[in-house]
Every structure is written in structure tokens, then in C-alpha cells.
Amino acid sequence: MDSSISPKPVQPRATEDYQDRDDLAYALSKVPMLTPRKLKVIAVGAGFGGVDLAPAVRVGKLPGVDLTIYEKNADIGETWHESRYPGCACDVPAHSYQYTWAPNPHWSHFYAPAPEIKHYFDDCADQHDLRSYFKLSHKTDGRDVAISSPGVTDGETNDAFIDECDVFVNATGFFNNWKWPRNVPGRETFRGTVFHTANWPSDWEKDIEGKTVALIGNGSSGI
């Protein structure tokens, strides 16, 4: 062996696949191999069904789940947040219309009024620490999520982004897509205030005081 040959250091040379990457590309992960990642679950609607998902994740009955519940309104409750017309109540016996994980033996009526049901939703969320799962004032349309900033009408969009998930849960219910009747001549040109029972304003009393009120429909809400 020729001892006169001196070794030359080998210069590191990046391949084409890695030449534009920084040192972080070669950093070892601190997560052990084969560690399962959390399952991303997105639910739309913070009504009866949507709220029911949260405690299962909270207490570990659904382990390994990263849950986000988008709600278009500024608060939870869905139907019981929107339906605030006078006399509104549930036609299901109150002791059946509740969660098994949050029993309430103190209903005031056999058929509970809407404000009491809304209060029940709030108690469930607060007492079981579920608020962190809800993204309020977020209206979804396909995979796009539109944010309603504070001070604008529920569902009115100011910004939008795309969120992705492994599992999508539709918890919007049956009463979220209400419509005006088509066979009421002059409704579209009417200059007065118009209410729908499925989206009743909280300050309705000042809008009808001293005015003539016409009620269209003699279903359960009208009666």
C-alpha cells in the first residue's frame, strides 16, 4: 500500500430530490414508528346530533379522534337557537328528548318550551367542557368553510378556507334549509318586516309593536 497517498475528505453533495431542502428534511421524527395518527373528523351542525358527538371524544369513548364541529350560527342549538317564536315548544316528551349522558329530571313541562331546551344545550356544553369542539359562525359549502366575523348576520360570510378530514358527519338535521312559500303574491315587494318561524329574530317584539300582523300558515307553528 502506498502510504504517500493522503485521504481526501468527501464533500457532501445533495441529490436533485433533496438539493432544495434544508436541514429539517433530515431531522428524525420524535414520534415512534408505527404510532397511529389521530383520525380527523369534521361534523357540520351543533344541534342535537352534533353536540352528541363531542362527549364521546371528550371522555375517550372515541379515542384517537380529532373532532371539529362547524356551526353556521353564533351559538349551539341549531333548531332551538333559531326557533324562538312565542309559544315554541317540543312535541316530544321532555324526559325522552335529552341525552343519556346528561339526564335532566327538572323539566318544567311535559313538552318543554324552546328556551328551556336551549338552556339545556348550553348546560350540556358547559358542564361537560365541550365548547372547544365547536367552531361557531362557520358556514360550510362542500369542502369550503366560510367564516362569519362578529357583528354580521349569522351565516353571512367574510372569509373562506378549505378544511379536510378522514370522516365527515352531516348533523345539519331537517330544519336547517327553510324556504319562503312561493304562492304568496307581493311577498317579495313587501316593505314591512318579514319573519320566518325557523329563523325568528331575538328582538322581534320591537318590530311588531303597534303594527298589524299577518300570519301565514296554520300548522303547529302557526297555532
C-alpha positions as CSV (number, residue, x, y, z in Angstrom):
1,M,0.0,0.0,0.0
2,D,1.3,3.4,-0.9
3,S,1.4,5.4,2.3
4,S,2.1,8.6,0.4
5,I,-1.5,8.9,-0.7
6,S,-3.3,11.2,1.7
7,P,-7.0,10.7,2.1
8,K,-9.3,13.4,0.8
9,P,-12.5,14.3,2.6
10,V,-15.7,13.5,0.7
11,Q,-17.8,16.6,0.1
12,P,-21.5,16.1,0.8
13,R,-23.5,16.5,-2.4
14,A,-27.3,16.7,-2.5
15,T,-29.2,14.7,-5.0
16,E,-31.7,16.5,-7.2
17,D,-34.6,15.4,-5.0
18,Y,-33.1,16.9,-1.8
19,Q,-30.9,19.8,-3.0
20,D,-33.6,22.4,-2.3
21,R,-34.4,21.1,1.1
22,D,-33.0,22.5,4.4
23,D,-31.7,20.6,7.4
24,L,-35.2,19.9,8.7
25,A,-35.7,17.5,5.9
26,Y,-33.2,15.2,7.5
27,A,-34.4,15.6,11.1
28,L,-35.5,12.4,12.8
29,S,-39.1,12.3,13.9
30,K,-39.7,12.3,17.7
31,V,-42.8,10.2,17.2
32,P,-42.1,6.4,17.4
33,M,-42.5,4.4,14.2
34,L,-46.0,2.9,13.7
35,T,-47.6,5.4,16.1
36,P,-51.1,5.9,14.7
37,R,-52.1,9.5,13.9
38,K,-55.4,10.9,15.1
39,L,-58.4,10.4,12.8
40,K,-59.6,13.8,11.6
41,V,-63.4,14.1,12.0
42,I,-65.5,17.1,10.8
43,A,-69.1,17.4,11.7
44,V,-71.5,20.1,10.4
45,G,-74.2,21.2,12.8
46,A,-74.1,21.8,16.5
47,G,-77.7,20.7,17.1
48,F,-78.8,17.6,18.9
49,G,-76.7,15.2,16.8
50,G,-73.6,17.3,16.6
51,V,-73.4,18.0,20.3
52,D,-73.9,14.3,21.0
53,L,-70.5,13.5,19.3
54,A,-68.4,15.7,21.5
55,P,-68.6,13.9,24.9
56,A,-67.7,10.6,23.2
57,V,-64.4,12.1,22.1
58,R,-64.0,14.1,25.4
59,V,-64.2,11.1,27.7
60,G,-62.3,8.7,25.4
61,K,-65.1,6.5,24.1
62,L,-63.9,7.5,20.6
63,P,-60.1,7.5,21.2
64,G,-57.6,8.9,18.7
65,V,-60.2,11.3,17.2
66,D,-59.5,15.0,16.4
67,L,-63.0,16.4,16.2
68,T,-64.2,19.8,14.8
69,I,-67.9,20.7,14.7
70,Y,-68.7,23.6,12.4
71,E,-71.9,25.6,13.2
72,K,-73.3,28.4,11.0
73,N,-75.0,30.2,13.8
74,A,-73.3,32.2,16.6
75,D,-74.2,29.7,19.2
76,I,-75.0,26.0,19.6
77,G,-78.6,24.5,19.5
78,E,-79.4,24.7,15.8
79,T,-83.2,24.5,15.7
80,W,-83.5,25.6,19.3
81,H,-81.3,28.6,18.7
82,E,-83.3,29.7,15.6
83,S,-86.8,28.8,16.6
84,R,-87.7,31.4,19.2
85,Y,-91.2,32.4,18.2
86,P,-93.7,32.8,21.0
87,G,-95.1,29.5,22.3
88,C,-92.4,27.4,20.6
89,A,-92.1,24.0,22.3
90,C,-91.1,20.4,21.5
91,D,-93.7,17.9,20.6
92,V,-91.7,15.0,22.1
93,P,-92.0,14.4,25.9
94,A,-89.1,16.2,27.6
95,H,-87.8,13.3,29.5
96,S,-87.3,11.4,26.2
97,Y,-85.8,14.4,24.4
98,Q,-82.5,14.5,26.2
99,Y,-79.1,12.8,26.3
100,T,-78.4,9.7,28.3
101,W,-75.1,11.2,29.4
102,A,-76.9,14.4,30.7
103,P,-80.2,13.4,32.2
104,N,-82.4,16.3,33.5
105,P,-85.2,15.4,35.9
106,H,-86.3,19.0,36.4
107,W,-88.2,19.8,33.2
108,S,-90.9,22.4,33.8
109,H,-93.4,20.9,31.3
110,F,-94.1,17.5,29.8
111,Y,-93.5,19.2,26.5
112,A,-90.6,21.5,27.2
113,P,-90.6,25.1,25.8
114,A,-87.9,26.2,23.3
115,P,-86.0,28.5,25.7
116,E,-85.7,25.7,28.3
117,I,-84.3,23.3,25.7
118,K,-81.8,25.9,24.5
119,H,-80.7,26.3,28.1
120,Y,-80.3,22.5,28.4
121,F,-78.0,22.6,25.4
122,D,-75.9,25.3,27.0
123,D,-75.7,23.4,30.3
124,C,-74.6,20.2,28.5
125,A,-71.8,22.1,26.7
126,D,-70.6,24.0,29.8
127,Q,-70.8,21.3,32.4
128,H,-69.1,18.7,30.2
129,D,-66.5,21.1,28.8
130,L,-67.5,20.7,25.2
131,R,-67.2,24.2,23.9
132,S,-63.7,23.7,22.5
133,Y,-65.0,21.3,19.8
134,F,-67.4,23.9,18.3
135,K,-66.4,26.4,15.6
136,L,-69.3,28.9,15.6
137,S,-70.3,31.3,12.8
138,H,-68.7,28.9,10.3
139,K,-71.0,28.0,7.4
140,T,-69.9,25.1,5.2
141,D,-70.5,24.6,1.5
142,G,-69.0,21.4,0.2
143,R,-65.4,21.4,1.4
144,D,-65.3,25.2,1.8
145,V,-65.8,26.8,5.2
146,A,-66.9,30.4,5.3
147,I,-66.3,32.4,8.5
148,S,-68.8,35.0,9.8
149,S,-67.0,37.7,11.7
150,P,-68.6,39.1,14.9
151,G,-71.2,41.7,14.2
152,V,-72.5,40.3,11.0
153,T,-75.7,38.2,10.4
154,D,-75.5,34.5,11.2
155,G,-74.2,32.7,8.1
156,E,-73.0,35.9,6.3
157,T,-69.5,35.2,5.0
158,N,-66.4,37.4,5.4
159,D,-63.6,34.9,4.7
160,A,-63.3,31.3,3.5
161,F,-60.9,28.4,3.8
162,I,-60.7,24.7,2.9
163,D,-60.6,22.1,5.6
164,E,-60.1,18.3,5.0
165,C,-60.9,15.3,7.1
166,D,-60.9,11.5,7.1
167,V,-64.6,11.3,8.2
168,F,-67.4,13.7,7.5
169,V,-70.5,13.7,9.6
170,N,-73.7,15.6,8.4
171,A,-75.5,16.7,11.6
172,T,-77.5,19.5,10.0
173,G,-80.9,17.9,10.7
174,F,-84.1,18.5,8.8
175,F,-85.0,22.1,9.7
176,N,-81.9,24.0,8.6
177,N,-82.9,24.7,5.0
178,W,-86.2,26.6,5.4
179,K,-87.8,28.3,2.5
180,W,-90.4,31.1,1.9
181,P,-93.7,29.9,0.3
182,R,-93.8,30.6,-3.4
183,N,-97.6,31.2,-3.6
184,V,-97.8,34.5,-1.6
185,P,-98.3,37.3,-4.1
186,G,-96.5,40.5,-3.1
187,R,-94.2,39.0,-0.6
188,E,-91.0,39.9,-2.5
189,T,-92.0,43.5,-2.8
190,F,-93.4,43.9,0.7
191,R,-91.7,46.7,2.5
192,G,-92.5,45.7,6.1
193,T,-90.7,43.3,8.4
194,V,-91.0,39.6,7.5
195,F,-90.3,36.8,9.9
196,H,-89.9,33.0,9.4
197,T,-90.6,30.8,12.4
198,A,-87.5,28.8,11.6
199,N,-85.3,31.9,11.9
200,W,-87.0,34.1,14.5
201,P,-85.2,37.3,15.5
202,S,-84.4,37.8,19.2
203,D,-85.7,41.4,19.1
204,W,-89.0,40.7,17.4
205,E,-91.2,42.4,20.0
206,K,-90.0,45.9,19.0
207,D,-90.6,45.2,15.3
208,I,-94.3,44.3,15.7
209,E,-95.4,46.7,18.5
210,G,-98.4,48.8,17.3
211,K,-98.4,47.2,13.9
212,T,-100.9,44.9,12.0
213,V,-99.5,41.4,11.9
214,A,-100.5,38.8,9.2
215,L,-99.8,35.1,10.0
216,I,-99.5,32.8,7.0
217,G,-99.9,29.1,7.8
218,N,-101.9,27.1,10.3
219,G,-99.5,24.3,11.1
220,S,-98.1,23.6,14.5
221,S,-96.0,26.8,14.5
222,G,-98.9,29.0,13.5
223,I,-101.3,27.5,16.0
